[in-house]
Amino acid sequence: MRTNFHHLVEQAAAATPAAPALTYRDTTVSYAETRDLVAVAAGQLQALGLQRGDRVAIYLEKRIETVVALFAASAAGGMFVPVNHVLKPLQVGHILADSGARILVTSADRLAQLEASLAGTLVEHVIVVGGEPVAGAGYRTHPWATDGPAPALPAAIDLDPAAILYTSGSTGKPKGVVLSHRNLIVGAESVSSYLGNTADDVILSVLPLSFDAGLSQVTTAFSVGAHCVLMNYLLPRDVPKLCAKHGVTGLTCVPPLWLQLVEVPWPPEAAARLRYFANTGGRMPRATLDKLRGIFTGASPFLMYGLTEAFRSTYLDPAEVDRRPDSIGKAIPNAEILVLRPDGTPCAPGEQGELVHRGALVALGYWNDPERTAERYKPVHHPGQEWRAPELAVWSGDTVVADEEGFLYFVGRRDEMIKTSGYRVSPTEIEEAAYSTGLVRDAVALGVADDTLGQRIVLVATPTAPELDVAALVAALRQLLPLYMVPSHVEVREELPRSPNGKFDRNLIKAEVTG
């Protein structure tokens, strides 16, 4: 019985101990070896004083130790907090401080960059993977353990918090979505069921593990005992090479990556081996979908929609792709998707409403933020079942419409989130970084439609000096922000229009920029 996240490893190891579980570069570990590595790492965490519910932050490139650390945090009774390895110290420091992580797993070179950012956190212990650990102020360093005592069994149930995934909101810095063990296990079972995953599959993990869809590549593989190949994406041509080398059968990407992958040559053996390809993180352009189907003639296309607050929500049956390629499909197994008006009543077919997700995948809420949790997680009513205890569903903030057959179509976002390169980006976070440079007086970050990125980021700003040195501003932002958050264009204005209440008139500014 799988009740805790780490049971995915234990059950696969019991069923097929010699089967390959993870590959990174030229190293492959079996499920039995992975189980043993998880036990050693969990024992180390408990030896460092990890208690039930403590957070373990993992700031590493994608590698075998990264995945082991995720499962080890669960096996030790804690919660894992995966941090995207492309984030800069400013963003990492926020996640560490906000999550209250006491233990950090990272590499020696990344730790050296984080020295200043750790000062305002609760981190007491840093486990260093590769390289010699260097002691720092306020925390102790430890080498990654290769042997040690087995961990004590954690006292956790499936509804306990297991992970915090940080995702950007339309205001402020990234917020942590808390997922339970049940969320992660049911999500893995649901996705692997409609993708038809089996132990014979080889899944290429391209997306970041801090991204719900990226983490899902690992969990779906482990839920059926499949082989997961880890990749830190650099160049588009590397993806077909790895697919050919390892005989990859399943590949999930975001639209900007698919746009690149259709332009590189695919070895015939790699294209023929692929059983399915899936899209998430935004709408795939019709032309790109057609090209992919031309390359992978024997593969089934899965068009998916998800939100971190519910891990995964809908998919379009490949049999429906020709008839309705613009649809995000219907609910995944063991979930129900509702289209509701603001008062909670259901919309009629053809009527726009908010996508609301109910079921076992609904997350526990936003970490340490009851106000935001109450805004997004609300009760749903069951007519004729007034006896039922209140059930919370997640209101996505996305406007959709359902047709007469119940197929859903994405209309737009209710808030001002920027969605670029598969990432959700907070305008406020970019603006705060711009202000911190001292070069701008006013700043508004906007997302503008882009065929390649989904949206490109435009920063509209007024200077503090008579003239704004745009090159210096962009250079400074490159030091403060990951590349996907750096504006592609800076538009300089003398003044920015404001609304009657004194706030920047974002709608007017966007109309001026795009008009």
C-alpha positions in Angstrom: 0.0 0.0 0.0 1.4 3.4 -1.0 0.7 6.0 1.5 3.9 8.0 1.6 5.8 9.5 -1.3 8.9 7.3 -0.8 6.8 4.2 -1.1 7.0 4.7 -4.9 10.6 3.7 -4.7 10.1 0.9 -2.2 7.4 -0.8 -4.1 9.2 -0.6 -7.4 12.4 -2.0 -5.8 10.4 -4.9 -4.3 8.8 -5.7 -7.7 11.7 -5.3 -10.0 14.9 -4.7 -8.0 17.3 -5.0 -10.9 15.4 -2.8 -13.4 17.0 0.5 -14.3 15.4 3.4 -12.3 17.5 6.5 -13.0 20.2 7.4 -15.5 22.3 10.6 -15.4 25.0 10.9 -18.0 26.8 7.6 -18.0 25.6 6.3 -14.6 22.5 4.2 -14.2 21.2 2.9 -10.9 18.6 0.1 -10.4 15.5 0.4 -8.3 17.2 -1.6 -5.5 20.2 0.7 -5.6 18.0 3.7 -5.6 16.1 2.4 -2.6 19.4 1.8 -0.7 20.6 5.3 -1.6 17.4 6.8 -0.3 17.7 4.9 3.0 21.3 6.2 3.5 20.3 9.8 2.7 17.2 9.6 4.9 19.4 8.3 7.8 21.7 11.2 7.4 18.8 13.7 7.5 17.5 12.1 10.7 21.0 12.1 12.2 21.0 15.9 11.6 17.8 16.2 13.7 15.2 16.2 11.0 11.7 16.1 12.6 8.3 15.3 11.2 7.3 18.1 8.8 10.7 19.8 8.7 11.6 21.2 5.3 14.6 20.0 3.2 15.5 22.4 0.4 17.3 20.8 -2.6 19.2 23.3 -4.9 21.0 21.1 -7.4 21.1 20.5 -11.1 19.2 17.5 -12.1 21.2 14.4 -11.1 20.8 11.1 -9.3 21.4 12.7 -5.9 18.7 15.3 -6.5 16.0 12.6 -7.0 17.4 10.6 -4.1 17.2 13.7 -1.8 13.5 14.2 -2.8 12.6 10.7 -1.7 14.9 10.7 1.3 13.2 13.8 2.8 9.9 11.8 2.7 11.5 8.6 4.1 12.9 10.7 7.0 9.5 12.2 7.7 10.2 15.7 6.3 9.0 17.8 3.4 11.1 18.4 0.3 11.5 21.8 -1.4 13.0 21.5 -4.9 14.6 24.7 -6.0 15.1 25.3 -9.7 18.8 25.2 -10.4 18.7 28.2 -12.8 17.5 30.5 -10.0 19.9 33.2 -8.7 20.8 33.7 -5.0 18.1 36.4 -4.7 15.3 33.9 -5.5 16.9 31.0 -3.7 17.3 33.1 -0.5 13.6 34.0 -0.6 12.5 30.3 -1.0 14.9 29.2 1.8 13.6 31.9 4.2 9.9 31.5 3.3 9.9 27.7 3.6 11.9 27.8 6.9 14.1 25.0 5.6 16.6 23.9 8.3 18.5 21.6 5.9 19.8 22.4 2.5 21.2 20.0 -0.1 23.4 21.6 -2.7 26.8 21.6 -4.4 30.0 23.3 -3.3 30.0 25.8 -6.1 26.3 26.7 -5.5 26.9 27.1 -1.8 29.7 29.6 -2.5 27.3 31.7 -4.4 24.6 31.5 -1.6 26.8 32.7 1.3 25.1 36.1 1.6 21.6 34.8 0.9 21.8 32.2 3.8 22.2 34.9 6.4 18.4 35.6 6.6 17.3 32.0 6.7 16.9 29.2 9.3 19.3 26.9 7.5 21.4 25.0 10.1 22.9 22.2 8.1 24.1 22.1 4.5 24.7 18.7 2.8 27.2 19.2 0.0 27.1 16.9 -3.1 30.5 16.8 -4.9 33.4 18.9 -3.8 34.7 19.6 -0.4 32.2 21.3 2.0 33.4 24.6 3.3 32.1 25.8 6.7 30.0 29.0 6.8 28.7 31.4 9.3 25.6 30.2 11.1 25.5 26.7 9.6 27.4 23.5 9.5 28.4 21.6 6.3 28.4 17.9 5.7 29.5 15.7 2.8 26.8 13.7 1.0 26.6 10.4 2.9 27.5 7.1 1.1 26.8 4.8 4.0 25.2 5.0 7.5 22.3 3.6 9.6 18.9 3.0 8.2 16.3 5.6 9.1 13.6 5.1 11.6 10.2 4.7 10.1 8.5 8.2 9.9 5.1 8.7 11.5 3.3 10.2 8.5 0.0 9.5 6.8 -1.1 10.2 3.2 -2.7 13.6 4.1 0.5 15.0 5.7 2.4 17.6 3.8 5.1 16.1 1.6 6.5 18.9 -0.6 6.4 22.6 -1.3 6.6 23.7 -4.9 7.2 27.4 -5.4 5.3 29.1 -8.2 5.1 32.8 -9.1 1.9 34.7 -8.5 0.7 37.9 -10.1 1.8 39.9 -7.1 4.8 39.6 -4.9 7.5 36.9 -4.8 6.9 33.1 -5.5 4.5 31.4 -3.2 4.8 27.8 -2.0 2.1 25.3 -2.9 2.0 22.5 -0.3 1.4 19.0 -1.7 0.5 16.1 0.4 1.8 12.5 0.0 -1.7 11.7 -1.4 -1.5 14.4 -4.0 1.8 13.1 -5.3 0.9 9.4 -5.3 -2.6 9.9 -6.8 -1.1 12.3 -9.4 1.5 9.7 -10.4 -1.1 7.0 -10.7 -3.5 9.2 -12.7 -1.0 10.5 -15.2 0.6 7.2 -15.8 -2.8 5.6 -16.3 -3.9 7.9 -19.2 -0.4 7.9 -20.7 -0.4 4.1 -20.6 3.0 4.0 -18.8 4.4 0.6 -18.1 7.7 -0.8 -16.8 8.9 -1.0 -20.4 8.8 2.8 -20.8 11.9 5.0 -20.9 11.0 8.6 -19.9 13.3 11.5 -20.6 13.1 14.1 -17.8 13.8 17.5 -19.5 11.7 19.9 -17.4 12.9 21.2 -14.0 12.0 19.0 -11.0 10.8 22.2 -9.2 8.0 22.4 -11.9 5.0 20.2 -11.2 5.1 18.7 -14.7 8.9 18.1 -14.4 8.5 16.3 -11.0 5.7 14.3 -12.6 8.1 12.7 -15.1 9.9 11.1 -12.1 6.8 10.1 -10.2 5.0 8.6 -13.2 8.1 6.6 -14.0 8.5 5.3 -10.5 4.8 4.5 -10.1 5.1 1.8 -12.8 8.8 0.9 -12.5 9.8 2.6 -15.7 13.3 4.0 -16.5 13.8 7.8 -16.0 16.6 9.5 -17.8 17.7 12.8 -16.3 18.7 15.7 -18.5 19.8 19.3 -17.8 18.6 21.0 -20.9 21.2 23.0 -22.8 20.8 22.7 -26.6 17.9 21.4 -28.6 20.0 18.9 -30.6 20.9 17.1 -27.3 17.3 15.9 -26.8 17.2 13.7 -30.0 20.7 12.4 -29.2 19.6 11.2 -25.7 16.3 9.8 -27.0 18.3 7.7 -29.5 20.9 6.7 -27.0 18.4 5.4 -24.4 15.5 4.4 -26.5 13.2 7.0 -25.0 9.5 6.2 -25.3 7.9 9.2 -23.6 8.7 12.9 -23.8 6.9 15.8 -22.2 7.9 19.5 -22.9 6.5 23.0 -22.8 5.7 24.9 -26.1 8.9 26.9 -26.4 10.9 23.7 -26.2 8.8 21.9 -28.7 9.2 24.9 -31.1 13.0 24.3 -30.9 12.8 20.5 -31.1 10.9 20.5 -34.4 13.7 22.4 -36.0 16.5 19.9 -35.2 17.2 16.6 -37.0 15.8 13.5 -35.3 17.5 10.1 -35.9 15.0 7.7 -37.4 15.5 5.2 -34.6 14.7 7.9 -32.0 11.6 9.1 -33.7 10.3 5.6 -34.3 10.9 4.5 -30.7 8.8 7.4 -29.2 5.4 6.1 -28.0 3.9 9.4 -26.9 4.8 13.1 -26.7 3.0 15.5 -24.4 2.6 19.2 -24.1 2.0 21.3 -20.9 2.6 24.8 -19.7 0.7 26.6 -22.4 -1.0 26.1 -25.8 1.0 24.4 -28.5 0.8 26.2 -31.9 -1.1 24.1 -34.4 1.8 24.3 -36.9 4.1 22.9 -34.3 1.8 20.1 -33.4 1.5 19.2 -37.1 5.3 19.1 -37.5 5.7 16.9 -34.4 3.1 14.4 -35.7 5.1 14.4 -39.0 8.3 13.5 -37.1 6.8 11.0 -34.6 4.4 9.2 -36.9 3.8 6.3 -34.5 3.5 8.4 -31.3 0.3 9.6 -29.6 0.1 13.3 -28.9 -1.2 14.3 -25.4 -2.2 18.0 -24.9 -2.4 18.7 -21.2 -3.3 21.4 -18.8 -2.3 21.7 -15.2 -1.8 24.1 -12.4 0.6 23.6 -9.5 -2.3 24.0 -7.0 -3.7 20.7 -8.3 -0.6 19.2 -10.0 -2.5 18.1 -13.2 -6.0 18.8 -14.3 -6.9 17.9 -17.9 -5.7 16.1 -21.0 -7.0 15.7 -24.5 -7.5 12.2 -25.7 -5.2 11.7 -28.7 -8.2 10.3 -30.6 -9.7 13.8 -30.4 -6.7 15.8 -31.6 -7.8 16.0 -35.2 -11.3 17.1 -34.3 -10.4 19.7 -31.6 -6.7 20.5 -31.5 -7.4 23.7 -29.6 -9.1 21.9 -26.6 -7.4 21.2 -23.3 -9.6 18.1 -23.1 -11.4 16.7 -20.1 -10.5 15.9 -16.5 -7.7 13.4 -15.8 -8.7 10.2 -14.0 -9.8 10.6 -10.4 -10.5 14.4 -10.8 -13.5 16.5 -11.7 -13.2 19.8 -13.5 -16.1 22.3 -13.1 -16.7 25.5 -15.0 -18.3 27.9 -12.5 -19.7 31.4 -12.3 -18.4 33.7 -9.6 -21.3 32.7 -7.4 -20.3 29.0 -7.6 -23.2 28.0 -10.0 -22.3 25.9 -13.0 -21.9 27.5 -16.4 -23.9 26.4 -19.4 -22.1 24.9 -22.5 -20.6 27.8 -24.4 -20.6 30.1 -21.4 -17.3 31.4 -20.0 -16.4 30.6 -16.4 -13.6 29.8 -14.1 -12.0 26.4 -14.2 -12.4 24.7 -10.8 -10.7 21.5 -9.9 -11.9 19.1 -7.2 -10.7 15.7 -6.0 -7.6 14.0 -4.6 -5.1 16.2 -6.4 -6.2 19.4 -4.8 -3.2 20.7 -2.9 -3.3 21.6 0.8 -2.9 25.4 0.2 -0.2 28.0 0.2 2.6 27.7 2.7 2.1 30.0 5.7 -0.4 32.1 3.7 -3.9 31.5 5.0 -5.2 34.6 3.2 -4.1 33.5 -0.2 -5.2 30.0 0.5 -8.7 31.2 1.4 -8.9 33.2 -1.9 -8.0 30.2 -4.1 -9.2 27.2 -2.1 -13.0 27.4 -1.6 -15.8 25.0 -0.7 -17.9 23.4 -3.4 -21.5 22.5 -2.8 -23.1 19.1 -3.6 -26.9 19.5 -4.2 -28.8 16.8 -2.4 -25.8 16.0 -0.2 -26.2 18.6 2.5 -24.9 16.1 5.1 -21.4 16.1 3.6 -18.6 17.9 5.4 -17.2 20.8 3.5 -14.9 19.9 0.6 -12.3 22.4 -0.8 -11.7 22.8 -4.5 -9.1 24.9 -6.1 -10.3 27.9 -8.2 -7.6 28.2 -10.9 -8.0 31.9 -11.9 -8.2 30.6 -15.5 -11.2 31.4 -17.7 -12.4 28.4 -19.8 -15.5 27.4 -21.8 -16.9 23.9 -22.3 -18.7 22.7 -25.4 -21.8 20.6 -25.6 -19.7 17.4 -25.2 -17.9 18.7 -22.2 -14.5 19.4 -23.9 -12.8 22.4 -22.4 -11.2 25.4 -24.1 -8.8 27.8 -22.5 -9.8 31.5 -22.8 -7.3 33.4 -20.6 -6.0 34.3 -17.1 -7.9 36.4 -14.7 -4.8 37.9 -13.2 -1.7 39.6 -14.8 0.7 36.6 -14.6 3.3 36.4 -17.3 3.7 33.0 -18.8 7.0 32.7 -20.7 9.0 29.7 -21.8 6.7 27.5 -19.7 7.3 29.5 -16.5 4.8 31.5 -14.6 6.5 34.8 -13.8 5.4 37.5 -11.3 5.5 41.1 -12.7 6.2 42.4 -9.2 9.3 40.3 -8.8 10.8 41.7 -12.0 9.8 45.2 -11.0 11.4 44.8 -7.5 14.6 43.7 -9.1 14.5 46.8 -11.4 14.0 49.1 -8.5 16.9 47.5 -6.6 19.3 48.6 -9.3 18.6 52.3 -8.5 18.4 53.1 -12.2 14.6 53.3 -12.5 12.0 55.5 -10.7 8.9 53.7 -11.9 8.7 50.2 -13.4 5.9 48.0 -14.9 6.6 44.5 -16.3 4.2 43.1 -18.9 3.8 40.0 -20.9 3.3 40.5 -24.6 2.2 37.7 -26.9 5.0 35.9 -28.6 4.8 32.9 -31.0 8.0 31.3 -29.6 7.9 32.0 -25.9 4.2 32.2 -25.3 4.8 35.7 -23.9 7.9 37.9 -23.9 8.6 40.2 -21.1 8.6 44.0 -21.6 9.7 46.4 -18.9 8.3 49.9 -19.1 10.3 52.2 -16.9 11.1 55.8 -16.1 14.7 56.8 -15.2 16.0 58.2 -11.9 18.7 60.1 -13.9 18.0 62.3 -16.9 18.6 59.3 -19.2 18.2 55.6 -18.5 21.2 53.4 -19.4 19.2 50.5 -20.8 22.3 48.3 -21.3 23.4 48.8 -17.7 19.9 48.1 -16.4 19.6 44.8 -18.4 23.1 43.8 -17.3 22.1 44.4 -13.7 18.9 42.4 -14.1 20.9 39.5 -15.6 22.8 39.4 -12.3 19.6 39.4 -10.2 17.2 37.3 -12.2 17.3 33.9 -14.1 17.5 34.5 -17.8 13.8 33.6 -18.5 12.8 36.5 -16.2 15.1 39.1 -17.9 13.0 41.5 -20.1 13.5 41.1 -23.8 12.8 44.8 -24.3 12.9 47.9 -22.1 10.7 50.8 -23.1 11.7 54.2 -21.5 9.0 56.7 -20.6 9.1 60.1 -18.9 6.0 59.2 -16.9 3.7 56.2 -16.5 -0.1 56.6 -16.5 -1.9 55.9 -13.2 -5.4 55.0 -12.3 -7.6 57.2 -10.1 -6.4 55.3 -7.0 -2.8 56.1 -7.7 -1.8 52.7 -9.0 -0.1 52.2 -12.4 -2.7 51.8 -15.1 -1.4 48.4 -16.4 -4.2 47.9 -18.9 -3.5 51.3 -20.5 0.3 50.8 -20.5 -0.1 47.3 -22.1 -2.5 48.8 -24.7 0.1 51.4 -25.6 2.9 48.9 -25.8 1.0 46.4 -27.9 -1.0 49.0 -29.9 
